[in-house]
Amino acid sequence: MSDLKLPKLPDRTTVKIAISVMPDLLEALNAYAKAYEVAYGCREAVPDLIPFMLESFLASDRSFSRTRKK
């Protein structure tokens, strides 16, 4: 057992997945990317934003968090 304060880092290997979305969702994702650019002055592609959007959504779902802890 290490005496280091920092624990062992988790696996950070990325996994690529492909999804299909309906046209209205794609339109909303593109609009979100534009709003992001206006807000932060930095253009980001939709595929680069999606993982962070999903992470934020999952973190905010209290029911899912409770279920996952069990």
The first five atom37 places (N, CA, C, CB, O) and aatype in JSON, in Angstrom:
{
  "aatype": [12, 15, 3, 10, 11, 10, 14, 11, 10, 14, 3, 1, 16, 16, 19, 11, 9, 0, 9, 15, 19, 12, 14, 3, 10, 10, 6, 0, 10, 2, 0, 18, 0, 11, 0, 18, 6, 19, 0, 18, 7, 4, 1, 6, 0, 19, 14, 3, 10, 9, 14, 13, 12, 10, 6, 15, 13, 10, 0, 15, 3, 1, 15, 13, 15, 1, 16, 1, 11, 11],
  "atom_mask": [
    [1, 1, 1, 1, 1],
    [1, 1, 1, 1, 1],
    [1, 1, 1, 1, 1],
    [1, 1, 1, 1, 1],
    [1, 1, 1, 1, 1],
    [1, 1, 1, 1, 1],
    [1, 1, 1, 1, 1],
    [1, 1, 1, 1, 1],
    [1, 1, 1, 1, 1],
    [1, 1, 1, 1, 1],
    [1, 1, 1, 1, 1],
    [1, 1, 1, 1, 1],
    [1, 1, 1, 1, 1],
    [1, 1, 1, 1, 1],
    [1, 1, 1, 1, 1],
    [1, 1, 1, 1, 1],
    [1, 1, 1, 1, 1],
    [1, 1, 1, 1, 1],
    [1, 1, 1, 1, 1],
    [1, 1, 1, 1, 1],
    [1, 1, 1, 1, 1],
    [1, 1, 1, 1, 1],
    [1, 1, 1, 1, 1],
    [1, 1, 1, 1, 1],
    [1, 1, 1, 1, 1],
    [1, 1, 1, 1, 1],
    [1, 1, 1, 1, 1],
    [1, 1, 1, 1, 1],
    [1, 1, 1, 1, 1],
    [1, 1, 1, 1, 1],
    [1, 1, 1, 1, 1],
    [1, 1, 1, 1, 1],
    [1, 1, 1, 1, 1],
    [1, 1, 1, 1, 1],
    [1, 1, 1, 1, 1],
    [1, 1, 1, 1, 1],
    [1, 1, 1, 1, 1],
    [1, 1, 1, 1, 1],
    [1, 1, 1, 1, 1],
    [1, 1, 1, 1, 1],
    [1, 1, 1, 0, 1],
    [1, 1, 1, 1, 1],
    [1, 1, 1, 1, 1],
    [1, 1, 1, 1, 1],
    [1, 1, 1, 1, 1],
    [1, 1, 1, 1, 1],
    [1, 1, 1, 1, 1],
    [1, 1, 1, 1, 1],
    [1, 1, 1, 1, 1],
    [1, 1, 1, 1, 1],
    [1, 1, 1, 1, 1],
    [1, 1, 1, 1, 1],
    [1, 1, 1, 1, 1],
    [1, 1, 1, 1, 1],
    [1, 1, 1, 1, 1],
    [1, 1, 1, 1, 1],
    [1, 1, 1, 1, 1],
    [1, 1, 1, 1, 1],
    [1, 1, 1, 1, 1],
    [1, 1, 1, 1, 1],
    [1, 1, 1, 1, 1],
    [1, 1, 1, 1, 1],
    [1, 1, 1, 1, 1],
    [1, 1, 1, 1, 1],
    [1, 1, 1, 1, 1],
    [1, 1, 1, 1, 1],
    [1, 1, 1, 1, 1],
    [1, 1, 1, 1, 1],
    [1, 1, 1, 1, 1],
    [1, 1, 1, 1, 1]
  ],
  "atom_positions": [
    [[0.85, -1.19, 0.0], [0.0, 0.0, 0.0], [0.88, 1.23, 0.0], [-0.96, 0.01, 1.22], [1.83, 1.32, 0.78]],
    [[0.58, 2.15, -0.86], [1.35, 3.38, -0.99], [0.94, 4.4, 0.06], [1.18, 3.97, -2.4], [-0.21, 4.43, 0.5]],
    [[1.88, 5.23, 0.46], [1.59, 6.31, 1.4], [1.27, 7.62, 0.68], [2.77, 6.51, 2.34], [1.12, 8.66, 1.32]],
    [[1.17, 7.57, -0.63], [0.88, 8.78, -1.39], [-0.56, 9.23, -1.17], [1.13, 8.55, -2.86], [-1.46, 8.41, -1.03]],
    [[-0.75, 10.52, -1.13], [-2.09, 11.08, -0.95], [-2.94, 10.88, -2.21], [-2.0, 12.58, -0.6], [-4.14, 10.64, -2.14]],
    [[-2.29, 10.98, -3.36], [-2.99, 10.79, -4.62], [-3.17, 9.3, -4.9], [-2.24, 11.47, -5.78], [-2.2, 8.55, -4.94]],
    [[-4.44, 8.87, -5.09], [-4.65, 7.45, -5.39], [-4.22, 7.13, -6.81], [-6.13, 7.07, -5.18], [-3.95, 8.02, -7.62]],
    [[-4.17, 5.85, -7.1], [-3.85, 5.4, -8.45], [-4.89, 5.97, -9.41], [-3.8, 3.85, -8.53], [-6.09, 5.92, -9.15]],
    [[-4.42, 6.51, -10.51], [-5.33, 7.1, -11.48], [-6.17, 6.03, -12.16], [-4.55, 7.9, -12.53], [-5.7, 4.91, -12.39]],
    [[-7.43, 6.37, -12.5], [-8.29, 5.39, -13.17], [-7.87, 5.18, -14.62], [-9.75, 5.85, -13.12], [-7.1, 5.96, -15.17]],
    [[-8.39, 4.14, -15.21], [-8.13, 3.86, -16.62], [-8.68, 5.02, -17.45], [-8.79, 2.5, -17.06], [-9.85, 5.38, -17.34]],
    [[-7.83, 5.59, -18.26], [-8.23, 6.73, -19.08], [-8.2, 6.39, -20.57], [-7.33, 7.92, -18.8], [-8.13, 7.29, -21.41]],
    [[-8.25, 5.14, -20.89], [-8.28, 4.72, -22.28], [-9.64, 5.09, -22.87], [-8.01, 3.19, -22.42], [-10.68, 4.71, -22.33]],
    [[-9.64, 5.83, -23.95], [-10.91, 6.21, -24.55], [-11.48, 5.06, -25.37], [-10.75, 7.46, -25.42], [-10.74, 4.23, -25.9]],
    [[-12.78, 5.03, -25.47], [-13.49, 4.02, -26.24], [-14.37, 4.76, -27.23], [-14.33, 3.07, -25.33], [-15.17, 5.61, -26.84]],
    [[-14.23, 4.45, -28.49], [-15.02, 5.11, -29.52], [-16.33, 4.36, -29.72], [-14.23, 5.21, -30.85], [-16.35, 3.14, -29.86]],
    [[-17.42, 5.12, -29.72], [-18.73, 4.54, -30.02], [-19.37, 5.37, -31.13], [-19.64, 4.49, -28.74], [-19.05, 6.54, -31.3]],
    [[-20.26, 4.77, -31.85], [-20.98, 5.47, -32.91], [-22.47, 5.47, -32.56], [-20.74, 4.8, -34.31], [-23.0, 4.47, -32.07]],
    [[-23.11, 6.59, -32.81], [-24.55, 6.68, -32.56], [-25.23, 7.27, -33.79], [-24.86, 7.53, -31.29], [-24.61, 7.98, -34.58]],
    [[-26.49, 6.97, -33.92], [-27.32, 7.59, -34.94], [-28.36, 8.43, -34.21], [-28.0, 6.52, -35.88], [-28.93, 7.99, -33.21]],
    [[-28.6, 9.63, -34.7], [-29.57, 10.52, -34.07], [-30.58, 10.99, -35.1], [-28.87, 11.73, -33.39], [-30.31, 10.99, -36.31]],
    [[-31.71, 11.39, -34.62], [-32.75, 11.93, -35.48], [-32.33, 13.33, -35.93], [-34.14, 11.96, -34.75], [-31.57, 14.01, -35.24]],
    [[-32.84, 13.77, -37.08], [-32.45, 15.09, -37.6], [-32.7, 16.25, -36.62], [-33.2, 15.36, -38.87], [-31.9, 17.18, -36.55]],
    [[-33.8, 16.19, -35.87], [-34.08, 17.28, -34.93], [-33.06, 17.32, -33.79], [-35.49, 17.13, -34.36], [-32.72, 18.39, -33.29]],
    [[-32.57, 16.16, -33.37], [-31.54, 16.14, -32.34], [-30.23, 16.68, -32.88], [-31.35, 14.71, -31.79], [-29.53, 17.41, -32.19]],
    [[-29.89, 16.32, -34.11], [-28.68, 16.86, -34.72], [-28.76, 18.38, -34.82], [-28.46, 16.24, -36.12], [-27.77, 19.08, -34.57]],
    [[-29.91, 18.88, -35.19], [-30.11, 20.33, -35.28], [-29.9, 20.97, -33.89], [-31.53, 20.66, -35.83], [-29.26, 22.02, -33.78]],
    [[-30.43, 20.35, -32.85], [-30.28, 20.88, -31.5], [-28.82, 20.82, -31.05], [-31.16, 20.1, -30.53], [-28.33, 21.75, -30.39]],
    [[-28.13, 19.75, -31.39], [-26.72, 19.63, -31.03], [-25.88, 20.69, -31.73], [-26.19, 18.23, -31.37], [-24.98, 21.28, -31.13]],
    [[-26.17, 20.94, -32.99], [-25.46, 21.99, -33.72], [-25.76, 23.37, -33.13], [-25.85, 21.97, -35.2], [-24.86, 24.21, -33.04]],
    [[-27.0, 23.6, -32.74], [-27.37, 24.86, -32.1], [-26.64, 25.01, -30.76], [-28.89, 24.95, -31.89], [-26.2, 26.11, -30.41]],
    [[-26.52, 23.93, -30.03], [-25.8, 23.97, -28.75], [-24.33, 24.31, -28.98], [-25.92, 22.63, -28.01], [-23.75, 25.09, -28.23]],
    [[-23.73, 23.73, -30.01], [-22.33, 24.02, -30.32], [-22.16, 25.5, -30.66], [-21.84, 23.13, -31.49], [-21.15, 26.1, -30.3]],
    [[-23.12, 26.08, -31.36], [-23.06, 27.51, -31.67], [-23.2, 28.34, -30.41], [-24.16, 27.89, -32.68], [-22.48, 29.32, -30.23]],
    [[-24.12, 27.96, -29.52], [-24.29, 28.67, -28.26], [-23.03, 28.57, -27.4], [-25.51, 28.1, -27.49], [-22.65, 29.52, -26.73]],
    [[-22.39, 27.42, -27.44], [-21.13, 27.22, -26.71], [-20.07, 28.19, -27.24], [-20.64, 25.75, -26.83], [-19.33, 28.8, -26.47]],
    [[-20.0, 28.31, -28.56], [-19.01, 29.2, -29.17], [-19.27, 30.65, -28.77], [-19.04, 29.05, -30.71], [-18.34, 31.39, -28.48]],
    [[-20.53, 31.06, -28.76], [-20.88, 32.42, -28.36], [-20.51, 32.64, -26.89], [-22.38, 32.69, -28.58], [-19.98, 33.69, -26.53]],
    [[-20.8, 31.66, -26.06], [-20.56, 31.8, -24.62], [-19.08, 31.83, -24.27], [-21.23, 30.69, -23.89], [-18.67, 32.58, -23.38]],
    [[-18.28, 31.02, -24.95], [-16.88, 30.84, -24.56], [-15.87, 31.34, -25.59], [-16.62, 29.4, -24.29], [-14.67, 31.34, -25.33]],
    [[-16.35, 31.78, -26.76], [-15.45, 32.27, -27.78], [-14.53, 31.22, -28.37], [0.0, 0.0, 0.0], [-13.48, 31.53, -28.92]],
    [[-14.94, 29.98, -28.24], [-14.14, 28.86, -28.72], [-15.06, 27.89, -29.45], [-13.38, 28.14, -27.53], [-16.06, 27.43, -28.89]],
    [[-14.73, 27.6, -30.69], [-15.56, 26.68, -31.48], [-15.17, 25.24, -31.16], [-15.41, 26.97, -33.01], [-13.99, 24.88, -31.22]],
    [[-16.14, 24.43, -30.81], [-15.93, 23.0, -30.54], [-16.88, 22.2, -31.41], [-16.14, 22.67, -29.02], [-18.05, 22.58, -31.58]],
    [[-16.41, 21.12, -31.95], [-17.25, 20.26, -32.77], [-18.23, 19.48, -31.88], [-16.39, 19.28, -33.6], [-17.93, 19.15, -30.74]],
    [[-19.38, 19.2, -32.44], [-20.4, 18.45, -31.7], [-19.84, 17.14, -31.12], [-21.59, 18.14, -32.62], [-20.07, 16.87, -29.95]],
    [[-19.1, 16.32, -31.9], [-18.57, 15.08, -31.32], [-17.64, 15.31, -30.12], [-17.83, 14.31, -32.39], [-17.51, 14.44, -29.25]],
    [[-16.99, 16.47, -30.08], [-16.12, 16.78, -28.94], [-16.92, 17.21, -27.73], [-15.13, 17.86, -29.31], [-16.48, 17.02, -26.6]],
    [[-18.1, 17.78, -27.94], [-18.95, 18.23, -26.84], [-19.77, 17.1, -26.22], [-19.87, 19.32, -27.32], [-20.05, 17.11, -25.02]],
    [[-20.17, 16.13, -27.04], [-21.1, 15.09, -26.59], [-20.62, 14.34, -25.34], [-21.32, 14.1, -27.71], [-21.43, 14.16, -24.43]],
    [[-19.37, 13.89, -25.24], [-18.98, 13.18, -24.02], [-19.17, 14.01, -22.75], [-17.54, 12.74, -24.12], [-19.55, 13.48, -21.7]],
    [[-18.89, 15.31, -22.84], [-19.05, 16.17, -21.67], [-20.52, 16.44, -21.37], [-18.32, 17.49, -21.89], [-20.9, 16.57, -20.21]],
    [[-21.33, 16.51, -22.41], [-22.77, 16.67, -22.23], [-23.36, 15.44, -21.54], [-23.47, 16.92, -23.59], [-24.17, 15.55, -20.62]],
    [[-22.94, 14.26, -21.99], [-23.43, 13.02, -21.37], [-22.98, 12.9, -19.92], [-22.96, 11.81, -22.18], [-23.75, 12.5, -19.05]],
    [[-21.72, 13.24, -19.68], [-21.19, 13.18, -18.32], [-21.97, 14.11, -17.39], [-19.69, 13.54, -18.31], [-22.3, 13.74, -16.27]],
    [[-22.25, 15.32, -17.87], [-23.02, 16.28, -17.08], [-24.44, 15.78, -16.82], [-23.06, 17.64, -17.79], [-24.95, 15.9, -15.71]],
    [[-25.05, 15.22, -17.84], [-26.41, 14.68, -17.69], [-26.44, 13.56, -16.64], [-26.93, 14.15, -19.04], [-27.29, 13.56, -15.75]],
    [[-25.52, 12.62, -16.76], [-25.49, 11.5, -15.81], [-25.21, 11.97, -14.39], [-24.44, 10.47, -16.23], [-25.8, 11.45, -13.44]],
    [[-24.32, 12.94, -14.24], [-24.0, 13.45, -12.91], [-25.18, 14.17, -12.28], [-22.8, 14.4, -12.99], [-25.3, 14.22, -11.05]],
    [[-26.06, 14.73, -13.09], [-27.2, 15.48, -12.56], [-28.43, 14.61, -12.32], [-27.56, 16.6, -13.5], [-29.41, 15.09, -11.75]],
    [[-28.41, 13.36, -12.73], [-29.55, 12.46, -12.56], [-29.46, 11.79, -11.2], [-29.6, 11.39, -13.7], [-28.75, 10.8, -11.03]],
    [[-30.18, 12.33, -10.24], [-30.09, 11.83, -8.85], [-30.57, 10.39, -8.71], [-30.91, 12.72, -7.93], [-29.99, 9.6, -7.97]],
    [[-31.63, 10.06, -9.43], [-32.15, 8.69, -9.35], [-31.11, 7.7, -9.85], [-33.45, 8.56, -10.17], [-30.91, 6.65, -9.25]],
    [[-30.47, 8.04, -10.95], [-29.42, 7.17, -11.5], [-28.26, 7.05, -10.5], [-28.91, 7.71, -12.86], [-27.72, 5.96, -10.3]],
    [[-27.88, 8.16, -9.89], [-26.78, 8.13, -8.92], [-27.1, 7.22, -7.75], [-26.48, 9.53, -8.41], [-26.25, 6.44, -7.3]],
    [[-28.34, 7.3, -7.24], [-28.74, 6.43, -6.12], [-28.71, 4.96, -6.55], [-30.15, 6.82, -5.61], [-28.22, 4.1, -5.81]],
    [[-29.24, 4.68, -7.73], [-29.27, 3.3, -8.22], [-27.87, 2.77, -8.44], [-30.07, 3.22, -9.52], [-27.59, 1.6, -8.13]],
    [[-26.99, 3.59, -8.95], [-25.62, 3.15, -9.24], [-24.83, 2.86, -7.98], [-24.89, 4.21, -10.05], [-23.95, 2.0, -7.97]],
    [[-25.14, 3.58, -6.9], [-24.43, 3.37, -5.62], [-24.8, 2.05, -4.96], [-24.73, 4.52, -4.67], [-24.03, 1.51, -4.17]],
    [[-25.99, 1.52, -5.29], [-26.45, 0.28, -4.66], [-25.7, -0.92, -5.16], [-27.93, 0.09, -4.89], [-25.98, -2.04, -4.73]]
  ]
}
